[in-house]
Amino acid sequence: MSEDLEIFLNLTLSLINPGLFQTGLEMLRRMRNLDDTRDIAQLWQSVHTGIAIICNRLTPCHRDSKGRPEWYDTLVSYSGPGALPRLSIRDLGLHLRYSSGSVVAFCGTILEHQVSSWGGGERVCYAHFMRENVRERLGVQPAGWVNRDIYLNN
């Protein structure tokens, strides 16, 4: 994962969920000040507390269980020639074309989602997420729901 992409995703999160961005930034700041996490946290560029790499495999229908309902997961898709991945968000009846370079952010704890096929070829998904247990351990206030007022009042 490149530093430029992580900066782009951080900035994207700051626009679509400013509170979650601030929560992630504060968690990263605190991890950079703890003896047991300082070294790795100095290298970590993302405000997300975790990144999973999913390569050339299907993702069964699921809800993420270790975040908070109001928090967004951010998925980044890369695929080679011949790959035609589709992201399904069953609770909304959505079947999205999930081509290379796509970035999707949604509440993965609430919305059941899957990638049931990608048509062959190479495919990688970088799934960015926040963990509630990390937030609790660090004593950071949780971000709440996004609503239009955060954009109207600034």
C-alpha positions in Angstrom: 0.0 0.0 0.0 1.5 3.3 -1.0 1.8 6.3 1.3 0.0 8.5 -1.4 -3.0 6.1 -1.3 -3.2 6.2 2.5 -3.1 10.0 2.5 -5.9 10.0 -0.2 -8.0 7.6 1.9 -7.4 9.6 5.1 -8.5 12.8 3.3 -11.5 11.0 1.8 -12.5 9.8 5.3 -12.1 13.4 6.6 -14.7 14.6 4.1 -17.3 11.8 4.4 -17.0 11.2 8.1 -15.0 14.0 9.9 -15.7 12.6 13.3 -14.4 9.1 12.5 -11.3 10.7 10.9 -10.6 12.7 14.1 -11.2 9.5 16.2 -8.7 7.6 14.0 -6.2 10.5 14.1 -6.4 10.6 17.9 -5.9 6.8 18.2 -2.9 7.0 16.0 -1.4 9.9 18.0 -1.9 8.0 21.2 -0.3 4.8 19.8 2.7 6.8 18.7 3.2 7.8 22.3 2.9 4.3 23.9 6.1 2.3 24.4 4.6 -1.0 23.1 3.1 0.6 19.9 5.4 3.6 19.2 7.8 2.0 16.7 5.1 0.5 14.4 2.7 3.4 14.8 5.4 5.8 13.6 5.4 3.9 10.3 1.6 3.6 10.1 0.2 6.1 7.6 -3.5 5.3 7.9 -6.0 6.7 10.5 -7.7 3.3 10.3 -6.6 0.8 13.0 -6.5 -2.1 10.6 -6.1 -3.1 6.9 -7.0 -6.5 5.6 -5.7 -7.6 2.2 -8.0 -9.9 0.3 -6.4 -11.4 -2.8 -8.1 -13.6 -5.5 -10.9 -14.9 -3.3 -14.6 -14.5 -2.8 -15.9 -12.7 0.2 -19.0 -14.5 1.6 -22.0 -12.5 2.7 -21.3 -11.0 6.1 -21.4 -8.1 8.5 -18.2 -6.9 10.2 -18.4 -7.5 13.9 -15.6 -5.6 15.6 -16.3 -2.0 14.7 -19.2 0.2 15.6 -22.5 0.6 13.6 -21.8 4.2 12.8 -18.3 3.7 11.6 -17.3 3.4 7.9 -15.2 0.7 6.4 -13.3 1.8 3.3 -12.6 -0.8 0.5 -10.2 -0.2 -2.3 -10.3 -2.5 -5.3 -7.5 -3.4 -7.7 -8.0 -5.9 -10.5 -6.2 -7.0 -13.7 -7.5 -7.7 -17.2 -10.5 -10.0 -17.2 -11.6 -9.3 -13.7 -15.1 -8.0 -13.3 -15.7 -7.9 -9.5 -19.1 -6.9 -8.2 -19.7 -5.7 -4.6 -23.2 -6.6 -3.3 -24.7 -4.8 -0.4 -27.6 -7.1 0.2 -29.5 -4.9 2.8 -29.8 -2.2 0.2 -30.3 -4.4 -2.8 -27.2 -2.9 -4.4 -24.9 -4.7 -6.9 -22.0 -2.4 -7.7 -19.4 -2.7 -10.4 -16.2 -2.8 -8.4 -13.6 -2.2 -11.0 -10.0 -1.4 -10.4 -9.4 1.8 -8.6 -12.9 1.8 -7.0 -13.2 3.1 -3.4 -16.3 2.3 -1.5 -17.1 3.4 2.1 -20.1 2.1 4.0 -21.1 0.9 7.5 -20.0 -2.7 7.2 -21.2 -3.5 10.7 -24.8 -2.8 9.7 -24.9 -3.6 6.0 -24.5 -7.2 4.9 -22.0 -7.3 2.0 -20.1 -9.7 -0.3 -18.1 -10.2 -3.4 -19.5 -13.4 -4.9 -17.5 -13.4 -8.1 -14.9 -11.4 -10.0 -14.8 -13.2 -13.4 -11.3 -14.5 -13.1 -7.9 -12.8 -13.4 -6.1 -11.0 -10.6 -8.0 -9.1 -7.9 -6.9 -7.4 -4.6 -9.1 -5.6 -2.1 -7.6 -3.5 0.7 -10.2 -3.3 3.4 -9.6 -0.4 5.9 -11.5 -0.5 9.2 -11.5 0.7 12.8 -11.6 -1.7 15.8 -13.7 -0.8 18.8 -11.3 -2.7 21.2 -8.4 -0.4 20.1 -10.5 2.7 20.7 -11.5 1.4 24.2 -7.9 0.5 25.1 -6.7 3.9 24.1 -9.6 5.7 25.8 -10.6 7.8 22.8 -14.2 9.1 22.5 -16.0 7.2 19.7 -17.2 9.1 16.6 -20.9 9.3 16.2 -23.2 9.2 13.2 -22.6 11.4 10.2 -25.5 13.9 9.5 -25.9 16.9 7.3 -25.5 19.3 10.1 -21.7 18.8 10.3 -21.5 20.2 6.7 -24.1 23.0 7.2 -22.6 24.4 10.4 -18.9 24.7 9.3 
